[in-house]
Amino acid sequence: MNQSAIVEILEKQLSFLKQNAYKSYDLCDITSRPYFLRMNKLCQGLSYGKYIKYPHNLLLENFAPALRKLYGVKKNDFAQSNAFVIRGLLRLFQNTKNEEYLTEAEALIERVIQQKSKGFKHSCWGQPYDWFSQQIIPAYTPRTTVTSQVGKMFLDAYGTTKKQSFLDMAIEIGNFFIEEMPLSYDRDNQTCFAYTTIDKRKVHNPNMMASGFLSTLWKTTGENRFLERSISAANFTFSNINPDGSWFYDTLPDNKPSKIDNYHTGYNLEGSVLLKKNLGDQFSYQTQLEKAISYYENKLFDNQGIPRLTDKKKFPIDIQCCAQSVITFAHLSEIDTKYWNQAENLFKWTVEHMFDSGSYYYRIFKNGSKDRTDYIRWGDAWMFFAGSMLLTR
């Protein structure tokens, strides 16, 4: 797919996003209602909890529009999705030199700044709704995933404009990770950032997202405290890689296995490649990284290069799997140029099968049916950034 075709697709998307004021429904907007929060809390730890959840999951899968109407759910605005759109706009500006993209990006940056979590010394971000993850997490509780993605946005903005205010914001975020974000593991030069400021889960993808951001921040500023924490986080995640090169989603008590899926593995690889790029010869996990890349390619895609949802099942084909795979392969192309073709081919396939009237479908199911809901935080913003990555090889 040539660059002019990609720009045309991104323009269609941008028009749709603007028409909707960069807002959409969300995967968690129904489950953030008090009834579902209480139900999930009740089921926590119950051996039969999955049987209570099952009919609720069927309702969510089949009657989400009706439930949104019943609960009066409105479209929402997300710092996380805004960050991805901004990064895409910056790349469009770099490619086309059209100042309108830069103007739109800087206006959205001001919006992201207004979405900061309150009550913290340094800048950080969460999601604008209550959600459940082993406990009820209140709206705007800082999340490692969201905050690190916003941090990358500010580094991109600084790289494009050289405005010191953007670098200052990135440094503030780095300081948040060093001084305020709790560690769920800290031993023998291995650390794992907590998923949020109020839980202690040992989850690999936010850990590697933060590691990649901090290593890039170190490369930009030369401040060693960022590099030290980046490496210690990578030490934890690489020490927990499986012999076949896979990562479980998280590290559970008693070494119980958890899920292995496409997009979380992609996040781990993205953070790893950023760390390798920034460290150069100091990167000490080459063997493990090669195994992880091999597992990702061979176990988490079908023979046509379409992402599988998990190592055990292909369907449903999920838009975030597609988007993150394009992003991951674009990063991996810095190691081997063959991955660039895989990124382009998957982007083209996703446009052909999941794009319509400016937005992307959520999922394709095994029977061929499609959930055509557009979720900016889950798919549209990710695909906008993914496409923009293919503008500059």
N, C-alpha and C positions, 0 to 999 in steps of 0.2 A: 504494500500500500504506500503510495507516494505521499510526500509531506503535504501537498496541497489538499489531497483527499482527507488526511488526518485533520488539518486545520478546519476544513469544511464541517467535519463531524463535531469537532470541539465547538465550533461556532453555533451549531444547532443546539448542542447541549447547553451552552452558555445562555442562549436565548431562553431556553426552557427554565433554567435555574433563576434567571433574572425575573421572569414572569411570576415565579413562585417565591420571590424574595429570598431565595436560598433556604427555603423551609420545606419540610415534608413530614409525613407520618414517619414512625420509627418502629423497628422490631419490638422495642420494649415499651411502647407507649400504652399498651393495654395491660401488660404484666406489671406496670408501675402503679396500677390502681390498687387501693387498699385491700380489696378482696383477694386479688391474686398474690399480693405480698404476704398477707396472713396465711393463705393456703400454702405457699411455698415454705414459709416458716414452720407451719404445722408439720409438713411432710419431711422436714429436715431430720435426718437420722432415723426415720421410721423404715422398717424393713418393707412395709407395704406402701410406702409413700408414692412409689411410681404408679401404683394402681389408682391412687387418688388423682394424680396429675394427668393420667392418660386421657380421660374425657375432656379435661380442660385444654390439653394440647390439641385435641381434635377440633374443639371449638375455635381455637386460635388459628389453626391451619385453614379451616374451611369457612369461617364466618367473621374474619377480622373486620371487614368494612361495617358489618352490622353491629359488632361490639363497639367499634369506635363511635358509631352514631349513638348507641345506647349510653355510653359513658361520656359523651360530649367531648371526645378527644380532638384536639386541634393540632395543626401542623406546628412543628417546633424548629428552633434555630440551634445549631450545634457548632461549638468552637472547633470540634474535630473535623467536621466536614468543611467548614470555612477554611481551615488550614490547608486541606488538600486542594480546594478550588484556588486558593491564593497561589499555591506552589505551581499549579497549572497555568494560571494567568501570567506568572513571572516567566515561565518557559515560553509561553506564547509571545510575550513581549520580546524576549531575547531572540526568538526566531524571526519575528516579523517586523520588529522595531515600531510597532503600532503603539503609540503612547496611551491609547484608550485602555489597553490591557493593564498597563502599569497603574493608571489612575483608578481603575476598578479594584485592583489588588490592594492598593494602599487604603482605599475606603473600607474594604473588608477587614483589613488589619485593625483599623480602629474599632470595628465591631468586635473582633476577637478580644481585644484588650478590655472591652467593657464586659466580657463574659467571664472574667477571672473569678476564681473562688475567693470568697471573703474570709478574713480572719487569719491570714498567713503572712509571714514576714516577706516572703518572696512570691513571685508570680507562679501560679499553677492553675490547672483547669480540670474540670470533671464533666459529667453529663447532666443535663438540665432536668433530671427526673429521678425519683427514688427507684432503686432496682435491687434485686435479690441475688446475692452470691455468698451462700453459706450463712448470711445474715442480711438484714435490711441495710442497704447503703443509701444514705440520704442524698438528695439532689445536690450537685456541685461539690460533692466530696472529691478531692483531687485524686486523679487516676494517673498511674505511670504511663499508660498507653497514650492517653489524650495529651498529657503535658509534654511528653517527648515529641509527639507529632507536631504540636504547636512550636516547640523549640526548633525543630528542623525548618519549619516555615520561616521563623525569624532569621535563621542562618541563611536561608535562600534569599530572603528579602535584603539582608545585608550584602550578600554576594552580588546581587543585581544592582543595588542602588548605592552601596557604600555609606549608607546613612548610619551614623554612630548609634542613634536611638534604637535601631533594630538589633545591633550587636549587644547593646546594653540589656535589652530584653532577653536575649538568648543567654547572656551571662547570669541574669537573675534566675532564669529557669535552671541553669546549671547549679547555682547556689541552693536552689530549692532541693534539688536531688541530693546534694551533699549534706545539707544542714537540717532539712525538715522531712523528707520522705523516709519513713521507717524502712528498716531492713528486715526481711523475714528470715534471713540467714546471714550470719557474719562470723566466719571462722577460717583460720588458716589462709588468709588472703583470698577467700571466696565470699562474695556477697550476692544477695538476691534482693532486689528492690521489692517491697510489698506492692501488691496490686493497687491498693488504695492506702490512704493514710490511716484507716481504721481496721484493716484486716492484715493477716499474716500469711496469706497464701504464697507458696513458692511456685510462681508461674513463670515459664521461661520466656514467652514472647514479650511481655512488658520489660523484662530484665534486659533482653537483647535490644529492644527498641531504645531503652535508655542508654545502654552501652554504646550503640552506634551514634546516637546524638552526642553523648559526652566526648567520644573520641573525635568527632568532627569539631566540636567546640574547642577541644584542646588544640587541634590542628590550626584552628583559626586564631586562637588567643595565645597559645604557648603556655597556658597555666596548667601546671602538672597535676594539680588536685583533680582536675577533670579526667585526665588520662588514668590516674591511679584507680579511681572508682570505676571507670569504664573497663579496665583490665580485670579488676577483681570480680565484676559482674560476669564478664565473659568466662572467667575461671570457673565460676559456679555452674553456668549452663553447659560448658563443654565437659566439665567433670561428670555431668549427668547425662551425657549422650549415650544412647544404647549402642551395643556392639555393631549393629547393622547400619548405624548412621542415622537412625530416627531419634526424635525427641518425643517423649510423652508431653502432653499439654502442661502438666504440673508435676511436682514431686510430692507424692502422698505419703502419709505415715506408713511405716512397715514396708516401704518400697512397693506398694501396690501399684499395678499399672493403671494408667489413665488413657484417654483417647490420643490418637495420632491423627491429625487432620492436615489438610492442604494449606489453608491460609495461615494458620499459626506457625507451621513449619516455614512458610514463606517469610514471615516476619523475622524468625530466627536467622534465616539465611541473609536477609537484607541487612540486619544489624551486624552479622558476621563479616559480610563483604565490606561494609563501611569501615569496620574496625581494621580489616586487612589492608584496605586502601590507605587508611590514615597512618597505620603503623609501618607499612612497608616490610622490610626485613625483620622487624621486631615481632611480627605476627607469629605466634608459636603454636597455632592449631591447624596447620595446613593439612595434615593427615586426616584429622577428624572432620575438617570442612569438606574435603574431597569425598569422604564417605557420606556425609550429610547431603551433598549435592547429588550424588549417585542415587541415594535412597529417594530423594525428592523427585528426580526425573523418572525413575523406574517403578516406583510404587504409588505415586500420588497423581499420575496422569495415565489416561488410556493410550492405546497404540496410535491414536490420531492427534495426541497432544492436548486433549481436553482434560481439564482438571477433575480429578475424583474428589468427592467431598472428604472422604477419609481413606485410610489404607485398606479398609474392608468393604467399602461401597462407593460406587460412582455417583449415584443419584441421591438426592436431587442435585443438578448442576446449579451451583450457587454463584451469584454475581460477584461476591467478594472474593471467592476462590479465583475467578477469572481475572478480576482486576489486580489482586495481589500477585498473581502468577505473572502477569505482564510486567509489573513493577520489579518482581524478583528476577525474572529473566533479563530485564534491562540492566539491572545491577550486575548479574552474573556475567554479562557480556564483557565486563571489564577484566574478567579472568579468561574467558574463552569467547571469541566473537560468534561462535555458532549459536549462542543463546540469544543473540539479537534477532535472528530469523525466527526463533521460537516465540519471542515476544511479539514480533510483527504478525506472525501467523495466528496466534491466539487472539490478539486484538481484533484482527480482521474477522475471525470466526465469531467472536462475541458481538461485534457490530452486526453481523449478518443474522445472528440467531436471537439476540437479546436486546436490540436497540430499536426504538420506535418513537417517532415524534419528539425527539430531544431527550428522552430518558431511557433507562435500562430496566428490563424486567428483573424481578427478584430471583426467581428460580424456574428451572425447567425440570419437570418430573419424568419418571421412567415411562409413563404412558404417553408422553409427548405434550401433556397439558402444561400451561405456563401460569405462574403467578406474576401478573403484569404490574404489580404495585411498584412504584418508584420510591426507593428509600435513599435519600441523599447521604445519610451517614453510613449506610451499608454498601451502597453500590455506585450511585451517580457521581459523588465527589471522588471516590477512588478511581473510577474509570476515566474521569476528566483528567486527573493527574497522570494516570497510566498512559493515556494517549499523548499527553504533552511530553512524556519522557521519550517517546519515539520520534520527536522532532529534532533532537540533537544526538547524534551517535557519538 
